[in-house]
């Protein structure tokens, strides 16, 4: 797996466009740096949107990533040579100049956490015209696989299609859905929470596993490839028949049941 540094998290992004959203190394690295710095993970979500919070714990998180991946030279300078070698050849025309320019602009900052933060934001700002690359980079490298947390590879394509369709049908914001994938949910009792609940119902309906006001456990099981069915069977059966005041509430309570029963394998499209 090739290292790739963009926005100070240029690591473990397999050949840039084939990121493994469930890579154990990324999960461990992110968890370690969040634990060491005490950072609120909403800062990572905001950075994905291009909103770089001026927060000391977020800056320390960025430094931690670079520490763990040995991206510093002795004396606290960024290892420019290693960064350039890590960028795939086809992407050098886009990133070589802004990365070098940004390093020149920020390398004199004596504080490594400030340097890591400024480098991150600088590269982002200098590549504003390359939105697709920015999106993939931030999903793969900055978010360290958490935006589609725990989603099996077999569901990535259909998950994107169904999610986009339901966002178009239900008045829920893309930001709300993205945050929910990071386990940051809408405030209880708000209109946005109600929209989010109906978004979950839409997902079940589009997958063809909703019937008579609940998830049809037989259809739900058949929606999974054979080799994955046993893995999710415990949650499926434990949450069978979960109902609320209406279908949207029932879908939400079912997902809450899945999350509480098996948080390690819980995912949202």
LOTOR-854262 format. One record per atom (N, C-alpha, C): residue in one letter; x, y negated, z negated. Coordinates in steps of 0.2 Angstrom, whole numbers, plus 5000, padded with zeros to 4 digits. Each point is the difference from the previous one (the first is absolute). Layout:
N
AXYZ/...
This chain:
269
X500450065000/X499649945000/X500449945000/X499949955005/X500449955001/X499849944995/X500649974997/X499849944996/X499949945004/X499549964998/X499949945004/X499849944996/X500449955000/X499849944995/X499749945003/X499449994999/X499749945002/X499649974994/X500049944998/X499749974994/X500350034994/X500650015000/X500450034994/X499850074998/X499550035003/X499950074999/X500050045006/X500750005003/X500150035006/X500250075000/X499650044996/X500350074998/X499450055002/X500350065002/X499550065000/X499449995005/X500149965005/X499449995005/X500250045006/X499850065000/X500350055005/X499949985007/X500649985003/X500049975007/X499549955001/X499849964995/X499649945000/X499350025001/X499850035005/X499350015002/X499750074997/X500450044997/X499750064998/X500150014993/X499749954996/X500150004993/X499650064997/X500350034995/X499650054996/X499749974994/X499349995000/X499749964995/X500050044993/X500250065000/X500050044994/X500750024998/X500549975003/X500750024998/X500150004993/X500250054997/X500250014993/X500549954997/X500549985005/X500549964998/X499749934999/X499649985004/X499749935000/X499649994994/X499650064999/X499549994994/X500450004993/X500650045000/X500449994994/X500449944999/X500249975006/X500449945000/X499549944998/X499450005003/X499649944998/X499850014993/X499850064998/X499850014993/X500549984995/X500750025001/X500549984996/X500149925000/X500049975005/X500149935000/X499449964997/X499450025001/X499449974997/X500150014992/X500250064998/X500150024993/X500549964997/X500649995003/X500649964997/X499849935000/X499649975004/X499949935001/X499449984997/X499550044999/X499349994997/X499649955005/X500250015006/X499649965005/X499350025001/X499549955001/X499450025002/X500050015007/X499750065002/X500050025007/X499649965005/X499649964997/X499649955005/X500549965004/X500649994997/X500549965004/X500350035006/X500050075000/X500250045006/X499449995005/X499450014998/X499449995005/X500049935003/X500249954996/X500049935002/X500549995005/X500650034999/X500649995005/X499850045006/X499650055000/X499850035006/X499649955005/X499649964996/X499649955004/X500549935001/X500650004999/X500449955001/X500049954994/X499750014995/X500049964994/X500550024995/X500649965000/X500550024995/X499949964994/X499850044995/X499949974993/X500749984997/X500049934997/X500649984997/X499950034993/X500250064999/X500050044993/X500650034999/X500349994994/X500650034998/X500050085000/X499550034998/X500050075000/X500050035008/X499649965004/X500050025007/X500750005003/X500449944998/X500749995003/X500450064997/X499950024994/X500450054997/X499950075003/X499450015002/X499850065004/X500350005006/X500149955004/X500350005006/X500850014999/X500349974995/X500750024998/X500050074999/X499650034996/X500050074998/X500050045006/X499649995005/X500050045006/X500750005003/X500349945000/X500749995003/X500550044996/X499949994993/X500550034996/X500050085001/X499450035000/X499950075000/X500350035007/X499949965005/X500350025007/X500749975002/X500349974995/X500749985001/X500149965006/X499649945000/X500049955005/X500449944998/X500450014995/X500449944998/X500850025001/X500449955001/X500750015000/X500349984993/X500650024999/X500349974993/X500049935000/X499749974995/X500049934999/X499349975001/X499550055002/X499349985000/X499849975007/X500450015005/X499849985007/X499750065004/X499549985004/X499750055004/X500550035005/X499950075001/X500450045004/X499749995008/X500349955003/X499749985007/X500150055005/X500650034999/X500250055005/X499550065000/X499950024994/X499550064999/X499349995002/X499849934999/X499349995003/X500050005007/X500549975003/X500050005008/X500050075003/X500450044997/X500150075002/X499350044999/X499649984995/X499450034999/X499449995004/X500149945004/X499449985004/X500150045007/X499450035001/X500050045007/X500249955006/X500450035004/X500249965006/X499549965004/X499450035001/X499549975003/X499749944997/X500149994993/X499749954996/X500549954999/X500750015002/X500549954998/X499849935003/X499849995006/X499849945003/X499549964996/X499650034996/X499549974996/X500349984993/X500450054997/X500149994993/X500849984999/X500450015005/X500749984998/X500149934999/X499849965004/X500149934999/X499749974993/X499350014999/X499749984994/X500350034994/X500250065000/X500350034994/X500649974998/X500549995005/X500649964999/X499949934998/X499649975003/X499849934998/X499849994993/X499650054998/X499749994993/X500550024995/X500450055002/X500650014995/X500549944999/X500149975006/X500449945000/X499749944995/X499350005001/X499749954996/X499950014993/X500050064998/X499850024993/X500650034996/X500650025003/X500550044997/X500449964995/X499949945000/X500449964995/X499649994993/X499450035000/X499650004993/X500450054996/X500249974994/X500350054995/X499650054997/X499349995000/X499650054997/X499750055005/X500250064999/X499850055005/X499350015000/X499649994995/X499250015001/X499849945004/X500349944999/X499849955004/X500250015008/X500550025001/X500350025006/X499550055004/X499950054996/X499550065003/X499449975002/X499749954996/X499349975001/X500149965006/X500549955000/X500049955006/X500250045006/X500450055000/X500150045006/X499450035003/X499650034996/X499450035002/X499549955003/X499949954997/X499549955003/X500349975006/X500749985000/X500349975006/X499950055006/X500150065000/X500050045005/X499350015003/X499550004995/X499350005002/X499849945004/X500249944997/X499849945003/X500349995007/X500650035001/X500449995007/X499750055005/X499650054998/X499750055004/X499349995001/X499749944999/X499349995000/X499750025007/X500449995005/X499750025007/X500050075001/X500250044996/X500050085001/X499650034995/X499349985001/X499650034994/X499950075000/X500050045005/X500050075000/X500550034996/X500649985002/X500650024997/X500049984992/X499849944999/X500049984993/X499550054996/X499450015003/X499550044997/X500350074998/X500350045005/X500350064999/X500550004995/X500549955001/X500549994995/X499850004993/X499549954999/X499849994993/X499650064997/X499650045004/X499750064998/X500550054998/X500550015005/X500450064999/X500549984994/X500349945001/X500649994995/X499849964994/X499649955001/X499849964994/X499550044995/X499550035003/X499550034996/X500250074998/X500650025003/X500250074998/X499550055000/X499650005005/X499550065001/X499449994996/X499949954997/X499450004995/X499449975003/X500049975006/X499449975003/X499550055002/X500250065002/X499650065002/X500250054995/X500049994994/X500350044995/X499650075000/X500450055000/X499850075000/X499650035005/X499949965006/X499650025005/X500450055004/X499750065001/X500450055004/X500149985007/X500650025003/X500149985006/X499550025005/X499750054999/X499450035005/X499549955000/X499949954995/X499449965000/X500249925002/X500649995001/X500249935002/X499749975006/X499950045005/X499749975006/X499349994999/X499650054998/X499349994999/X499949954994/X500450004995/X499949954995/X500049935002/X500549995005/X500049935003/X499449985004/X499850055004/X499449995004/X499349994996/X499950044995/X499450004996/X500149934995/X500549994998/X500149944996/X499849945003/X500349995006/X499949945005/X499250005001/X499750055002/X499350005001/X499649984995/X500150034994/X499649984994/X500249934998/X500649975000/X500149934999/X499649965005/X499850025006/X499649965004/X499350014999/X499850054997/X499350014998/X499849974993/X500450004996/X499949984993/X500349944998/X499749954997/X500449934999/X500550004995/X500450055000/X500650014995/X500649975004/X500449974996/X500649975003/X500650055001/X500449995005/X500650045001/X500450004994/X500149944997/X500449994994/X499850054994/X499350004999/X499750044995/X500250075001/X499950035006/X500250075001/X500750014999/X500449965003/X500750014999/X500250004993/X499849964996/X500150004993/X499850064996/X499450025002/X499750074998/X500550055001/X500350015006/X500550055001/X500649994995/X500149954998/X500549994995/X499850004993/X499350034999/X499750014994/X499949934996/X499949955004/X499849944997/X499249985003/X499650014995/X499350005003/X499649934998/X499549995004/X499649944999/X499749994993/X500049944998/X499749994993/X499350034999/X499950034994/X499450034999/X499449955000/X499450025003/X499449965000/X500049945006/X500650005004/X500049955005/X499750025006/X499849955005/X499750025006/X500550045004/X500749995000/X500550035003/X500050074998/X499950024994/X500050074997/X499450035004/X499549975000/X499450035003/X500150025008/X500449955003/X500250025007/X500550055000/X500450014996/X500550055000/X499750074999/X499550004995/X499650064999/X499750035006/X499749955004/X499750025006/X500550025006/X500649974999/X500550025005/X500250074999/X500050034993/X500150074999/X499550045003/X499449984999/X499450045002/X500150005008/X500149955003/X500150005008/X500650055002/X500550014996/X500650045001/X499750075000/X499650024995/X499750074999/X499650015006/X499649955002/X499550015005/X500350015007/X500549965001/X500450015006/X500350065001/X500250034994/X500450075000/X499550055001/X499349994999/X499550055001/X500050044994/X500149984994/X500050044994/X499549974995/X499649965002/X499549974995/X499350035002/X499650024995/X499350025001/X499650014994/X499449975000/X499650004994/X500249964994/X500449955002/X500249954995/X500650024996/X500450065002/X500650024997/X500550035006/X500650014997/X500550035005/X499850075001/X499950035006/X499950075001/X500650044999/X500150044995/X500650034998/X500350055006/X499550035003/X500250055005/X500349965006/X499649955002/X500349965006/X500649964998/X500149984994/X500649974998/X500650045000/X499950074998/X500550055000/X500250015007/X499550015005/X500250015007/X500349945003/X499949944998/X500449945003/X500750014999/X500350044995/X500750004999/X500350065004/X500650005002/X500350055003/X500050064995/X500050065002/X500050064996/X500650004995/X500649985002/X500550004995/X500049954994/X499549955001/X499949954995/X499450014995/X499650045002/X499450014997/X500050024992/X500550044999/X500150024993/X500249954996/X500549965003/X500349944996/X499449954997/X499549995004/X499549954998/X499450044997/X500050065000/X499350044998/X499849984993/X500550004995/X499849984993/X499649945000/X500349945003/X499649944999/X499450005004/X500050045005/X499350005004/X499550034996/X500150064997/X499550044996/X499949964994/X500549974996/X499949974994/X499549945001/X500049975006/X499749935001/X499350025004/X499950065001/X499450025004/X499349974997/X499649975004/X499449974998/X500049934997/X500649974999/X500049944997/X499649955003/X499549964996/X499549965003/X500049934996/X499849955003/X499949944997/X499349975001/X500049934999/X499349975001/X499850005008/X500550005004/X499950005007/X500650035004/X499950015006/X500550045004/X500749974999/X500049935001/X500749964999/X500350024993/X499649994995/X500250024993/X500250075000/X499750055003/X500150075000/X500750015003/X500149975006/X500750015003/X500649974996/X499849954996/X500649974996/X500150044994/X499550034997/X500150044994/X500350075002/X499850025006/X500450065002/X500749995001/X500249945003/X500749995001/X500449994993/X499649974995/X500349994994/X500150064996/X499550055001/X500150074998/X500650035003/X500150005006/X500650035003/X500649974997/X500049934999/X500649974998/X500250024993/X499550004996/X500150024992/X500250085000/X499750045004/X500150075000/X500750025002/X500249975006/X500750025002/X500349935003/X500349964996/X500349945002/X500650015005/X500350054999/X500650015004/X499950015008/X499450035001/X499850015007/X499449965003/X499849954996/X499549955001/X500249955006/X499649995005/X500149965005/X499449975003/X500149945003/X499449965003/X500249985007/X499650015005/X500149985007/X499949925000/
